[in-house]
């Protein structure tokens, strides 16, 4: 599979199966489909096919020239370049990942990450909150130390021989249960040497309760911190107010700036959400950069179609253009020595994730689970409260192994919308929760999200090309 596109003056060709990216000139860009069609017509993959095309390269060049307006000699040179890329295993490569499908379904998995819902309560009333101000379709509650302790014991027991384990303190607002957070971190540390484990703790917060004591503890114990902020004051305050309607921007920005500086501008993200009210979200990213933040994530809201702030199919073209503007603006800032890391333009073109991650994504439902304040287990935080996805509890373990096995079997080849998508090995099939919420099938895909993800991949690759 080959994906061609133009962006910011670059002609880019992605060989999907190998991951090879080529920045080419116009003639090579234009002739690749013609050579690909010829290969397919003659039987792609056999050595004889390539030899036959090389023997007839003059004839193909003449036909290509007639179609494109380039001279036959120019076409001949370009065709030879294309065939050399094929011979080197960098273009028109076969899909070797399909062979992993059965192995994916039957692979042994261990639980390696938990999202601890330390607080089903919140001190803000964010309009787009999928957790219903922290209640998750249920009641307000704070996780007890005993339940959290059982969750960490469950994780150690279910992690097999894996050494590195991840625990995210989530909510609602986890700082509303801060004492238990501290106690659980201490308990986790007490298990490390005993069981040959290493905990990586993270925290997601709205920042309202941040203070010097919390900052000091976070900097000592938390591998990463996610700080929720949507961007410009008017954008943030519209969607992230207190319950009385007052804005929260002025309360959190100075705290976030102080925390980011105290961490050396590393190991954190300011994380925002854009809606159809701020489809000029590139301005929010740049605003956050101007505030001094260097690790930024701003992503599209996922909401029911009837919500006034929900992104609609008709909004997509404008959003795609905005991603292009953002990519160009970030490249310019890089040239000026003011570069920032934008989470959704991060891409590894050389190593990348392992095969399992490429095919199945985040591991929700099998390697990654969410834990409610009373210890119930769900495939991830976005399934919490949907009782058909209740998998068990931290004391008795996973009782619904059928749910686990369904998630384990899900991959880019079980999803019709993913099989022929050029971005499949970068998004790994997208979010199972979004697929379920929109289509009631985790092997479907959230269509708007797919379109935006494809554009983000294109922008990320273009930025890599521009930085060479």
C-alpha positions as CSV (number, residue, x, y, z in Angstrom):
1,X,0.0,0.0,0.0
2,X,1.3,3.4,-1.0
3,X,0.0,6.8,0.2
4,X,0.9,10.0,-1.7
5,X,0.1,13.5,-0.6
6,X,1.4,17.1,-0.8
7,X,1.8,19.3,2.2
8,X,3.6,22.6,2.8
9,X,5.4,22.3,-0.6
10,X,6.6,18.7,-0.1
11,X,5.7,15.7,-2.3
12,X,5.5,12.9,0.2
13,X,5.2,9.2,-0.5
14,X,4.6,6.7,2.3
15,X,5.1,3.0,1.8
16,X,2.6,1.9,4.4
17,X,3.8,-1.7,5.0
18,X,7.5,-0.9,5.4
19,X,7.0,2.5,7.0
20,X,9.5,4.1,4.5
21,X,8.9,7.8,3.7
22,X,10.1,9.4,0.5
23,X,10.2,13.1,-0.3
24,X,10.3,13.1,-4.1
25,X,10.1,15.5,-7.0
26,X,6.9,16.1,-9.0
27,X,7.7,13.6,-11.8
28,X,8.4,10.7,-9.4
29,X,5.3,11.6,-7.4
30,X,3.1,11.6,-10.6
31,X,4.6,8.4,-12.1
32,X,4.3,6.2,-9.0
33,X,0.6,5.3,-9.6
34,X,1.4,4.4,-13.2
35,X,4.3,2.1,-12.2
36,X,2.1,0.6,-9.4
37,X,-0.7,-0.1,-11.9
38,X,1.8,-1.8,-14.3
39,X,3.1,-3.9,-11.5
40,X,-0.4,-5.0,-10.4
41,X,-1.3,-5.7,-14.0
42,X,1.7,-8.0,-14.5
43,X,1.5,-9.7,-11.1
44,X,3.1,-7.8,-8.2
45,X,5.8,-9.4,-6.2
46,X,7.5,-11.8,-8.7
47,X,11.1,-11.1,-9.7
48,X,10.0,-11.6,-13.3
49,X,7.6,-8.8,-13.1
50,X,10.2,-6.2,-12.2
51,X,12.5,-7.5,-14.9
52,X,9.7,-7.4,-17.5
53,X,9.0,-3.8,-16.6
54,X,12.7,-2.9,-16.8
55,X,12.8,-4.5,-20.2
56,X,9.9,-2.4,-21.3
57,X,10.8,0.8,-19.4
58,X,11.2,2.8,-22.7
59,X,7.7,1.8,-23.7
60,X,6.3,2.6,-20.3
61,X,8.1,5.9,-20.3
62,X,6.6,6.8,-23.6
63,X,3.1,5.9,-22.4
64,X,3.7,7.8,-19.1
65,X,4.9,10.8,-21.0
66,X,1.8,10.9,-23.1
67,X,-0.3,10.9,-20.0
68,X,1.7,13.4,-17.9
69,X,3.3,15.7,-20.4
70,X,6.9,14.9,-19.2
71,X,9.3,13.8,-21.9
72,X,9.9,10.1,-22.3
73,X,13.6,10.5,-21.2
74,X,12.5,12.2,-18.0
75,X,9.9,9.5,-17.4
76,X,12.5,6.7,-18.0
77,X,14.8,8.2,-15.4
78,X,11.9,8.5,-12.9
79,X,10.7,5.0,-13.5
80,X,14.2,3.6,-12.9
81,X,14.3,5.5,-9.6
82,X,10.9,4.1,-8.6
83,X,12.0,0.5,-9.5
84,X,15.2,0.9,-7.5
85,X,13.2,1.8,-4.5
86,X,11.1,-1.3,-5.0
87,X,14.1,-3.5,-5.4
88,X,15.6,-2.1,-2.2
89,X,12.4,-3.0,-0.2
90,X,11.3,0.6,0.3
91,X,8.3,0.8,-2.0
92,X,5.4,-1.4,-3.0
93,X,6.3,-3.8,-0.2
94,X,4.1,-6.7,0.9
95,X,2.1,-6.6,4.1
96,X,3.9,-8.9,6.5
97,X,1.8,-7.9,9.5
98,X,-1.2,-9.9,8.4
99,X,0.7,-13.0,9.4
100,X,0.5,-11.9,13.0
101,X,-3.4,-12.0,13.2
102,X,-3.7,-15.4,14.8
103,X,-0.7,-14.7,17.1
104,X,-2.4,-11.5,18.2
105,X,-5.6,-13.3,19.2
106,X,-3.7,-16.1,21.0
107,X,-0.9,-14.0,22.6
108,X,-0.3,-14.2,26.3
109,X,-1.1,-10.9,27.9
110,X,-0.4,-9.5,31.4
111,X,-1.9,-6.4,33.1
112,X,0.7,-3.7,33.1
113,X,-1.2,-0.5,33.6
114,X,-4.1,0.7,35.8
115,X,-6.1,3.9,35.6
116,X,-7.1,4.4,39.3
117,X,-10.3,6.5,39.6
118,X,-9.1,7.8,42.9
119,X,-12.0,10.3,43.0
120,X,-15.4,10.1,41.4
121,X,-15.9,13.8,42.2
122,X,-14.8,17.1,40.8
123,X,-14.6,20.7,41.7
124,X,-15.2,21.9,38.2
125,X,-18.2,21.5,35.9
126,X,-16.6,21.1,32.5
127,X,-19.3,21.1,29.8
128,X,-17.8,18.3,27.7
129,X,-16.9,16.0,30.6
130,X,-17.6,12.3,29.6
131,X,-17.4,11.5,33.4
132,X,-20.5,13.7,34.2
133,X,-18.5,15.9,36.6
134,X,-16.8,12.9,37.9
135,X,-19.8,10.7,38.7
136,X,-19.4,8.3,35.7
137,X,-23.1,7.4,35.4
138,X,-23.2,6.6,39.1
139,X,-22.5,8.2,42.5
140,X,-19.9,10.5,43.8
141,X,-17.2,8.6,45.7
142,X,-13.6,8.6,46.8
143,X,-11.4,5.5,46.6
144,X,-10.3,4.2,50.0
145,X,-6.7,3.3,50.7
146,X,-7.8,-0.3,51.2
147,X,-9.4,-0.5,47.7
148,X,-6.4,1.2,46.1
149,X,-4.0,-1.2,48.0
150,X,-6.0,-4.1,46.6
151,X,-5.7,-2.6,43.1
152,X,-1.9,-2.4,43.4
153,X,-1.8,-6.0,44.7
154,X,-3.9,-7.1,41.8
155,X,-1.6,-5.3,39.3
156,X,1.5,-6.9,40.8
157,X,-0.2,-10.4,40.7
158,X,-1.5,-10.0,37.2
159,X,1.7,-8.5,35.7
160,X,3.7,-11.8,35.5
161,X,7.3,-11.2,35.0
162,X,6.9,-7.7,33.7
163,X,9.0,-5.3,35.7
164,X,7.7,-1.8,34.7
165,X,4.1,-1.1,35.8
166,X,2.1,2.1,35.2
167,X,-0.5,3.6,37.5
168,X,-2.4,6.8,36.6
169,X,-4.3,8.7,39.3
170,X,-7.4,9.9,37.6
171,X,-10.8,11.3,38.3
172,X,-12.9,13.3,38.5
173,X,-10.3,15.3,40.2
174,X,-7.7,13.1,42.0
175,X,-6.4,15.9,44.2
176,X,-9.7,15.8,46.0
177,X,-8.4,12.5,47.5
178,X,-4.8,13.6,47.9
179,X,-4.0,11.8,51.1
180,X,-4.9,8.4,49.6
181,X,-2.8,9.2,46.5
182,X,0.2,9.8,48.8
183,X,-0.5,6.6,50.7
184,X,-0.8,4.5,47.6
185,X,2.4,5.8,46.1
186,X,4.2,4.9,49.3
187,X,2.6,1.4,49.3
188,X,3.6,0.9,45.6
189,X,7.2,1.8,46.4
190,X,7.2,-0.7,49.3
191,X,6.3,-3.5,46.8
192,X,9.1,-2.7,44.2
193,X,12.0,-4.4,45.8
194,X,9.9,-7.2,47.2
195,X,8.4,-8.2,43.9
196,X,11.1,-6.9,41.5
197,X,8.7,-4.2,40.1
198,X,9.1,-0.6,39.2
199,X,6.1,1.7,39.4
200,X,5.7,4.6,37.1
201,X,3.1,6.9,38.7
202,X,1.3,9.6,36.7
203,X,-1.4,12.2,37.6
204,X,-4.1,14.0,35.6
205,X,-5.4,17.1,37.3
206,X,-7.4,20.3,36.7
207,X,-5.0,22.2,38.9
208,X,-7.4,23.9,41.2
209,X,-5.9,22.3,44.3
210,X,-2.2,22.4,43.3
211,X,0.0,23.9,46.0
212,X,3.7,23.8,47.0
213,X,3.4,20.6,49.0
214,X,1.7,18.8,46.1
215,X,4.2,20.1,43.6
216,X,7.1,18.9,45.7
217,X,5.6,15.4,46.0
218,X,4.6,15.2,42.3
219,X,8.1,16.2,41.3
220,X,9.6,13.5,43.4
221,X,7.2,10.7,42.7
222,X,5.3,11.2,39.4
223,X,6.9,10.3,36.1
224,X,4.4,12.4,34.2
225,X,1.7,15.0,35.0
226,X,-1.2,16.0,32.7
227,X,-2.4,19.5,33.4
228,X,-5.9,20.3,31.9
229,X,-6.2,23.6,30.2
230,X,-7.9,24.4,26.9
231,X,-5.9,27.4,25.7
232,X,-7.0,31.0,25.6
233,X,-8.8,32.4,28.6
234,X,-12.2,32.8,26.9
235,X,-11.9,29.3,25.3
236,X,-10.9,27.7,28.6
237,X,-13.5,29.5,30.8
238,X,-16.3,28.7,28.4
239,X,-15.9,25.0,28.7
240,X,-14.1,24.5,32.1
241,X,-16.0,26.7,34.7
242,X,-16.6,26.1,38.4
243,X,-20.1,24.9,39.2
244,X,-21.1,28.5,39.9
245,X,-20.1,29.5,36.4
246,X,-16.9,31.3,37.2
247,X,-13.9,30.7,35.0
248,X,-11.0,28.7,36.2
249,X,-8.2,30.0,33.8
250,X,-6.8,32.6,36.2
251,X,-6.7,30.1,39.0
252,X,-4.7,27.4,37.2
253,X,-2.3,29.1,34.8
254,X,0.2,30.5,37.3
255,X,0.2,27.1,39.1
256,X,0.8,25.2,35.9
257,X,3.6,27.6,34.9
258,X,5.3,27.1,38.2
259,X,5.0,23.3,38.1
260,X,6.3,23.1,34.5
261,X,9.3,25.2,35.4
262,X,9.9,23.2,38.5
263,X,10.1,20.0,36.3
264,X,12.5,21.6,33.9
265,X,9.8,21.8,31.2
266,X,9.9,18.0,30.9
267,X,7.7,15.1,31.9
268,X,4.4,16.9,31.8
269,X,1.7,17.9,29.3
270,X,-0.7,20.8,29.3
271,X,-3.7,19.0,27.8
272,X,-6.6,20.8,26.1
273,X,-9.7,19.9,24.2
274,X,-11.0,21.9,21.3
275,X,-14.7,22.0,20.3
276,X,-16.6,23.6,17.4
277,X,-16.5,26.8,19.3
278,X,-12.7,27.1,18.8
279,X,-11.9,25.5,15.5
280,X,-9.1,28.0,15.3
281,X,-7.4,25.8,17.9
282,X,-4.0,26.4,16.5
283,X,-4.3,29.8,18.3
284,X,-4.8,27.9,21.5
285,X,-1.7,25.8,21.0
286,X,0.3,28.9,20.2
287,X,-1.2,30.7,23.2
288,X,0.0,27.9,25.5
289,X,3.4,28.0,23.9
290,X,3.5,31.8,24.6
291,X,2.7,31.1,28.2
292,X,6.0,29.2,28.3
293,X,4.7,25.6,28.0
294,X,6.8,23.3,25.8
295,X,4.9,20.1,26.1
296,X,1.4,20.6,24.6
297,X,-1.6,18.4,23.7
298,X,-4.8,19.9,22.3
299,X,-7.2,17.3,20.9
300,X,-10.7,17.3,19.4
301,X,-13.7,16.8,21.6
302,X,-15.6,13.6,21.3
303,X,-19.2,14.2,22.1
304,X,-22.8,13.2,21.2
305,X,-23.9,14.7,17.9
306,X,-26.7,16.7,19.6
307,X,-24.2,18.6,21.8
308,X,-23.9,22.2,20.7
309,X,-20.1,22.0,21.0
310,X,-19.7,18.7,19.2
311,X,-17.7,18.5,16.0
312,X,-19.8,17.8,13.0
313,X,-18.9,16.2,9.6
314,X,-19.3,19.6,8.0
315,X,-16.6,21.0,10.3
316,X,-13.9,18.5,9.2
317,X,-12.5,20.4,6.2
318,X,-11.9,23.5,8.3
319,X,-10.2,21.5,11.0
320,X,-8.0,19.8,8.5
321,X,-6.9,23.2,7.2
322,X,-6.2,24.2,10.8
323,X,-3.9,21.3,11.4
324,X,-1.9,22.4,8.3
325,X,-1.7,25.9,9.7
326,X,-0.6,24.6,13.1
327,X,2.1,22.4,11.5
328,X,3.5,25.4,9.5
329,X,3.4,27.6,12.6
330,X,5.2,25.1,14.8
331,X,7.9,24.7,12.1
332,X,8.4,28.4,12.0
333,X,8.7,28.5,15.8
334,X,11.3,25.8,15.6
335,X,13.3,27.9,13.2
336,X,13.1,30.8,15.6
337,X,14.5,28.7,18.4
338,X,11.1,28.6,20.2
339,X,10.2,25.0,19.4
340,X,7.6,23.0,21.4
341,X,6.5,19.4,21.4
342,X,2.9,19.0,20.2
343,X,1.8,15.5,21.3
344,X,-0.4,14.8,18.2
345,X,2.4,15.6,15.8
346,X,4.9,13.2,17.5
347,X,5.9,10.3,15.2
348,X,8.7,7.8,15.2
349,X,9.7,6.9,11.6
350,X,12.6,4.8,12.5
351,X,11.8,2.6,15.5
352,X,8.2,3.0,16.5
353,X,6.2,0.7,18.7
354,X,6.4,-3.1,18.7
355,X,4.2,-5.1,16.3
356,X,1.5,-5.8,19.0
357,X,1.2,-2.0,19.6
358,X,1.1,-1.2,15.9
359,X,-1.8,-3.7,15.4
360,X,-3.8,-3.4,18.6
361,X,-3.1,0.0,20.2
362,X,-3.4,0.9,23.9
363,X,-4.1,-2.6,25.2
364,X,-7.4,-1.5,26.8
365,X,-9.4,-4.5,28.3
366,X,-6.4,-6.8,28.5
367,X,-3.1,-4.9,29.4
368,X,-4.7,-1.7,30.6
369,X,-7.7,-1.5,32.9
370,X,-9.6,1.2,34.8
371,X,-10.5,0.8,38.5
372,X,-13.5,2.5,40.1
373,X,-13.4,3.9,43.7
374,X,-15.0,0.6,44.9
375,X,-12.7,-1.6,43.0
376,X,-14.6,-2.6,39.9
377,X,-12.6,-3.3,36.7
378,X,-13.5,-1.9,33.3
379,X,-11.6,-2.0,30.0
380,X,-10.6,1.7,30.3
381,X,-11.8,4.9,31.9
382,X,-14.2,5.7,29.1
383,X,-16.2,2.4,29.7
384,X,-16.6,3.0,33.4
385,X,-20.3,3.0,34.4
386,X,-21.4,0.9,31.3
387,X,-22.3,-2.2,33.2
388,X,-22.1,-4.5,30.2
389,X,-18.3,-3.9,30.3
390,X,-17.9,-4.6,34.0
391,X,-15.1,-7.2,34.0
392,X,-14.6,-8.0,37.7
393,X,-13.0,-6.4,40.7
394,X,-9.6,-6.0,42.2
395,X,-10.3,-8.5,45.0
396,X,-11.6,-11.4,42.9
397,X,-9.8,-10.5,39.6
398,X,-11.1,-10.6,36.1
399,X,-14.4,-12.6,36.1
400,X,-15.5,-11.7,32.5
401,X,-12.7,-13.2,30.5
402,X,-14.9,-13.1,27.5
403,X,-14.7,-9.2,27.5
404,X,-10.9,-9.5,27.9
405,X,-10.6,-11.9,25.0
406,X,-12.8,-9.7,22.8
407,X,-10.5,-6.7,23.4
408,X,-7.4,-8.9,22.9
409,X,-8.6,-10.1,19.5
410,X,-9.4,-6.6,18.2
411,X,-6.8,-5.2,15.9
412,X,-6.5,-3.3,12.6
413,X,-7.3,-6.3,10.6
414,X,-10.5,-7.1,12.4
415,X,-11.7,-3.5,11.6
416,X,-13.1,-3.0,8.1
417,X,-12.4,0.7,8.2
418,X,-8.7,0.1,9.1
419,X,-7.5,-2.6,6.8
420,X,-7.0,-0.2,3.8
421,X,-6.2,2.9,5.8
422,X,-2.6,4.3,5.4
423,X,-2.5,5.5,9.0
424,X,-3.4,2.1,10.5
425,X,0.1,1.4,11.9
426,X,0.3,4.8,13.5
427,X,-3.2,5.0,15.2
428,X,-3.4,1.2,15.7
429,X,-7.1,1.1,15.1
430,X,-8.1,4.1,17.1
431,X,-10.1,4.3,20.3
432,X,-12.3,1.3,21.2
433,X,-14.5,3.4,23.5
434,X,-15.2,5.9,20.7
435,X,-16.0,3.1,18.3
436,X,-18.4,1.6,20.9
437,X,-20.1,4.9,21.8
438,X,-20.8,5.8,18.1
439,X,-21.4,2.4,16.6
440,X,-21.8,-0.1,19.5
441,X,-18.9,-2.2,18.1
442,X,-15.3,-1.9,19.2
443,X,-14.2,-3.2,15.8
444,X,-15.8,-0.2,14.1
445,X,-14.2,3.3,14.1
446,X,-15.2,6.8,15.0
447,X,-15.3,8.3,11.5
448,X,-14.6,12.0,12.3
449,X,-11.7,10.9,14.6
450,X,-10.3,8.8,11.7
451,X,-10.3,11.8,9.3
452,X,-8.5,14.0,11.8
453,X,-6.0,11.3,12.7
454,X,-5.0,10.8,9.1
455,X,-4.4,14.5,8.8
456,X,-2.3,14.6,12.0
457,X,-0.1,11.7,10.6
458,X,0.4,13.6,7.3
459,X,1.4,16.7,9.2
460,X,3.7,14.8,11.5
461,X,5.5,13.2,8.6
462,X,5.8,16.5,6.7
463,X,7.3,18.1,9.8
464,X,9.9,15.3,9.9
465,X,10.7,16.0,6.3
466,X,11.0,19.7,6.8
467,X,13.4,19.2,9.7
468,X,15.9,17.1,7.7
